[in-house]
Amino acid sequence: MRRRAFLAGFIAASMPLAAPAYLAASGAQPISSKLTAAIARRYRVAQEAVERVADIAARHFPSDPAVLLAVVGVESSWRPWALGSVGEVGLCQVRPELHGTSAAHLLDPEANIETAARVLRGCLARSGGDLAGALRRYNGAGPPAERYALKVMAEYRRLLAAQEPKRARAKKSPAEKRPAPKNPAAAARDL
């Protein structure tokens, strides 16, 4: 509970209280509350914090903010204070020395996601619009980048599935519930 309260407070304190009016102007689709609730449950963080990050992602990556949410999940497990082994910082694990900013600046969720969105847009342009290729570029090169892209794509698919309404399952008839007989001859005798 402390982790959730800290994360919600940290993100809420760093963001102004503003309605996401930019969504209508940019044409971005808002992230559903069903999705933010699913992310909050999966990563054990406050839903309000997830909603704030989703708003930031929609503002800075309006074409598909769920991609950035998947990056956040894989990179930091929704921990804004996460530090990587080679100096990556924040929600999207951005390296300050590569992107001309300070580590302290990147601990702000808005700045971190804005920088990550800019980098990801550049990677998408260099990979010809191929999302998996852009994610490989975002992470680096070689087999680790390939594994990273697969993990983010899997998380992205999970997020998309969480936004879709659940389909009602058709009830099985009693005949469908009964297991098939092991011996066809015995089944014929029972008739």
C-alpha positions in Angstrom: 0.0 0.0 0.0 2.9 2.4 0.7 4.3 1.9 -2.7 1.0 2.8 -4.4 0.5 5.8 -2.2 4.0 7.0 -2.9 3.7 6.5 -6.6 0.3 8.3 -6.7 1.7 11.2 -4.7 4.9 11.4 -6.7 3.1 11.6 -10.0 0.3 13.7 -8.8 2.7 16.3 -7.3 4.6 16.5 -10.5 1.6 17.1 -12.7 -0.8 20.0 -12.8 -4.5 19.2 -12.3 -5.8 19.6 -15.9 -8.4 17.9 -17.9 -7.1 16.1 -20.9 -8.5 18.7 -23.4 -5.7 18.0 -25.8 -7.2 14.7 -26.7 -10.0 16.2 -28.8 -7.6 18.6 -30.5 -5.0 16.0 -31.3 -7.4 13.3 -32.4 -5.9 10.8 -29.9 -8.1 8.2 -28.4 -8.3 8.4 -24.6 -7.1 5.4 -22.6 -10.0 3.6 -21.1 -10.5 3.4 -17.4 -10.8 -0.3 -17.8 -7.2 -0.3 -19.1 -5.8 1.9 -16.4 -7.5 -0.3 -13.8 -5.9 -3.4 -15.4 -2.5 -1.8 -15.3 -3.0 -0.6 -11.7 -3.8 -4.2 -10.7 -1.0 -5.8 -12.6 1.7 -3.5 -11.3 0.1 -2.8 -7.9 0.1 1.0 -8.3 -2.7 3.5 -7.8 -5.1 3.9 -10.7 -4.9 7.7 -10.4 -1.2 7.5 -11.1 -1.7 5.3 -14.1 -4.4 7.7 -15.4 -1.9 10.6 -15.1 0.8 8.7 -17.0 -1.7 7.6 -19.6 -2.7 11.3 -20.1 1.0 12.3 -20.5 1.5 9.4 -23.0 -1.6 10.4 -25.0 -0.3 14.0 -25.2 3.2 13.2 -26.3 2.5 10.1 -28.4 -1.1 10.6 -29.7 -0.8 8.1 -32.5 -0.9 5.2 -30.0 -0.3 6.0 -26.3 -0.7 2.3 -25.4 2.8 1.7 -26.9 4.4 4.1 -24.4 2.4 2.4 -21.6 3.8 -0.9 -22.7 7.3 0.6 -22.6 6.7 1.9 -19.1 5.6 -1.5 -17.9 8.6 -3.4 -19.4 11.2 -0.7 -18.6 10.4 0.2 -15.0 7.3 -1.8 -13.9 5.7 1.6 -13.3 8.4 2.8 -10.8 9.2 6.5 -11.6 12.4 6.4 -9.5 13.8 3.3 -11.3 17.5 3.4 -12.2 19.0 1.1 -14.8 22.4 -0.6 -14.8 24.0 1.8 -17.3 22.4 5.0 -16.2 18.8 4.8 -17.5 16.4 6.8 -15.4 12.6 6.9 -14.7 9.5 5.3 -16.1 10.8 4.8 -19.6 14.4 4.2 -18.6 15.8 7.1 -20.7 19.6 7.6 -20.7 20.3 11.3 -19.9 23.7 11.5 -21.5 22.3 10.3 -24.9 19.4 12.7 -24.9 20.9 15.9 -23.6 19.2 16.2 -20.2 19.9 15.5 -16.6 18.9 12.5 -14.5 17.1 14.7 -12.1 15.0 16.1 -14.9 14.1 12.6 -16.2 12.8 11.6 -12.8 9.8 13.9 -13.6 7.3 11.6 -15.3 6.3 14.3 -17.8 9.9 14.9 -18.9 10.7 11.2 -19.0 7.7 10.3 -21.1 8.1 13.3 -23.4 11.8 12.3 -24.1 10.9 8.7 -24.6 8.1 9.6 -27.0 10.5 11.8 -29.0 13.0 9.0 -29.2 10.4 6.4 -30.1 9.0 8.7 -32.9 12.5 9.0 -34.3 13.0 5.2 -34.1 9.7 4.7 -35.9 10.7 7.0 -38.7 14.1 5.3 -39.1 12.4 1.8 -39.1 9.9 2.8 -41.7 6.9 2.7 -39.4 7.7 -0.9 -38.2 6.8 -0.9 -34.5 8.9 -4.0 -33.6 11.9 -2.5 -35.5 11.4 0.9 -33.7 11.4 -0.9 -30.3 14.6 -2.7 -31.2 16.2 0.6 -32.1 14.8 2.2 -28.8 16.6 -0.5 -26.8 19.8 -0.8 -28.8 21.1 -3.6 -31.0 21.6 -7.3 -31.0 19.8 -10.2 -29.4 19.0 -8.3 -26.2 17.2 -5.6 -28.3 15.2 -8.4 -30.1 14.1 -9.9 -26.7 13.2 -6.4 -25.5 11.0 -5.7 -28.6 9.3 -9.1 -28.1 8.6 -8.3 -24.4 7.2 -4.8 -25.2 5.1 -6.2 -28.1 3.6 -8.9 -25.7 2.8 -6.2 -23.1 1.3 -4.0 -25.9 -1.0 -6.9 -27.0 -2.0 -7.5 -23.3 -2.9 -3.8 -23.0 -5.0 -3.9 -26.2 -6.8 -7.0 -25.0 -7.5 -5.3 -21.7 -9.3 -2.5 -23.5 -11.6 -4.8 -25.5 -14.9 -5.9 -24.0 -14.9 -9.5 -22.8 -17.0 -11.7 -25.0 -19.7 -13.7 -23.3 -19.1 -17.4 -23.5 -21.9 -19.5 -24.9 -23.2 -22.1 -22.4 -22.6 -25.7 -23.4 -25.5 -28.0 -23.7 -25.6 -31.1 -21.3 -24.5 -33.3 -24.3 -21.5 -31.1 -24.9 -20.5 -31.1 -21.2 -20.5 -35.0 -21.1 -17.1 -36.4 -21.8 -16.7 -38.6 -24.9 -16.8 -42.4 -24.1 -13.5 -44.1 -24.1 -14.9 -47.2 -25.8 -17.1 -46.6 -28.9 -18.7 -50.1 -28.5 -19.8 -49.3 -25.0 -21.3 -46.0 -26.2 -23.3 -47.9 -28.9 -24.7 -50.3 -26.2 -25.8 -47.4 -24.1 -28.1 -46.2 -26.9 
